[in-house]
Amino acid sequence: MIALTIGAIGVVFGDIGTSPLYAFREALNQTAAGGIGASEILGVLSLAIWSLILVVTVKYVLFLMRADNQGEGGVLALTALARRALGRRSLIALILGAAGASLFYGDAIITPALSVLSAVEGLKTIPGLGGMFSEEVILGLTIVILIALFFIQSRGTASVSALFGPVCILWFLAIGGLGIWHITDEPSILRVVSPHYGVMLLATHGVTGLFVLGAVFLTVTGAEALTADMGHFGIKPIRLGWFLLAFPCLVLNYLGQGAFALNALEAATAAGTPFVNQDWFFLMAPDAVRPWLIVLAMLATVIASQAVITGAFSLTQQAIQLGLLPRLRIRQTSATQAGQIYLPTINWLLLVGVLVLVIQFRTSSAMAAAYGIAVTGTMVVTTCLAYIVVRHNWNWGRPLALAVIVPFLTLDLIFFGANILRVVEGGWVPLAVAGCIGLIIYTWNRGRSIVREFEQRQSIPLVDLAAALAKRPPERVEGTAVFLTANPDSAPGALLHNLKHNKVLHEKNLIVSIRTADRPAVEPEDRAEIRPVDDNFTIVVLHYGFMESPDCPRDLGFEAIAHKKVLNPAKTSYFIGRNTLKPTADQGMPLWQDRIFMFLQRNASDPTDFLKIPPGKVLELGEQVTV
């Protein structure tokens, strides 16, 4: 339990743990136009603390972590759970899951850019050296760190992940200690635990209050990781890490920043000089300690970025298994940890997106406006999926389900509405990313649906084909033929083409279909569902969880029928249907969408790689399909 809790602190809380670098500063900055006074400082602090209590502690830690899918969490795990509950009415769950996944990619691009840049900007606060670090130097250092981070992904993180927990524990203790140090200078800051100050700020500042609320939401970014990483660590270690370390240290640091800002306000008022919003997090550290704090902040933000990148890999794998995205090449980077994977395409696309953001926005303050929309949008989706789960999986009555979910949804929508106001400032970036991903998901699923409909029109029932071949047997050849198909009850197109052109049938013929279950993993004994058709054909349906990678030869080769191995690898050939797509404006999708689908199809990972089939054993047969 101790080891799991330390690991959870290093992975789960990296994102939310680095929010103090910029959250308080940015929220206070939204009140600057009308002048920053004590009421603004106290109001922002009160809103920040109650956001941590209501959004993270109550909603995620105490409630949503109970809505797990066999231990797995996250938006797509909830989607699978909701689809199981709704059955044929699962389209709404699929749409919500696709929206949540799309928004997550916007978050995955912004988190590394914002967190690392905000840590490097701390170099400007070092006494005597601040002038050396111009905006160009800070941007250059940030870009170097980010490029190095993405380049090491292919080697896996198993060798360095053992350091994540201790570094993050040191980080939380450091920020909590700094907070306590400044709270002792201004103990009256503890009064912000009362929500009265936050309510008064919103009530007296009109539209500005909503902008403040949007910036305050930066304190809870990363809350989704608490549920997304449940499968790696378990519920109890994450809860222990939150209540014993992360939550108290975050609250103490925000209180410390507020106390430090109040002291600075009093000093400015006494001196008759204007009060200026500053980089409170780094300035609250003593001059001698500040360089070490900056180094620790850089390490913590790299760890936070690593957690988001790994999360993007895992989410993509789940999306591929659920059929939302085309197949991509997935590499295992650890011989012992199945969750340690690397997707080259996603890695380099994220790097390009991160670098564009850093170069475009140039400062963490400019980028902060783009952060909240993706996270709040994902939270709204998660809450809607949670309603489906508690209503249909947990069988709660509608009044009870609404009584629990509506307050959470209202809170999410308030935060989402507050962040929508910042679209022009940069919030359009995650929305644009989410829109592109959403278009890809829709196009891929619509195109696959058209291809499936074509194949169904051309196919004949396997039972009818088997009966016809029994009456007029073709030439037989030695060995086993494996025909991969989406619908095992219909004769695969590759089988029909093989009979039509080659006029032969193998000694044994397996009609194999891959099914993705609505749970993370499938037990080995439930992997293969075997249904003999006749002496010539056997249907084999292989079941995989949405967190697993298919391995056709392994799972066929070791299954037994009547104590005989299904496959002799040396005498086995795999037949895959590979249709040629032809775009047309007259039917199916619009021409521009046809082009996108064809691009996705061309660049999808080869099914032989995805299913772990030896390349020298594969024959591809197909025909032209109009989309």
DADAKA-V858948 format. One record per helix or strand of 3 or more residues. SS is the DSSP state (A for helix, B for strand). FROM is the first residue (numbers start at 1). TO is the last residue. Records with the same first field share a line. If there is no record, write none. Layout:
BEGIN
SS=FROM-TO / FROM-TO
END
This chain:
BEGIN
A=2-11 / 14-17 / 19-21 / 23-29 / 32-34 / 38-66 / 75-89 / 91-125 / 130-132 / 135-155 / 161-183 / 187-193 / 196-204 / 206-220 / 224-228 / 230-233 / 235-271 / 280-283 / 287-321 / 344-361 / 364-368 / 371-393 / 398-420 / 423-458 / 462-471 / 493-502 / 524-526 / 552-557 / 569-571 / 591-603 / 607-610 / 615-617
B=475-484 / 504-516 / 528-532 / 537-544 / 572-577 / 580-582 / 618-621 / 624-626
END
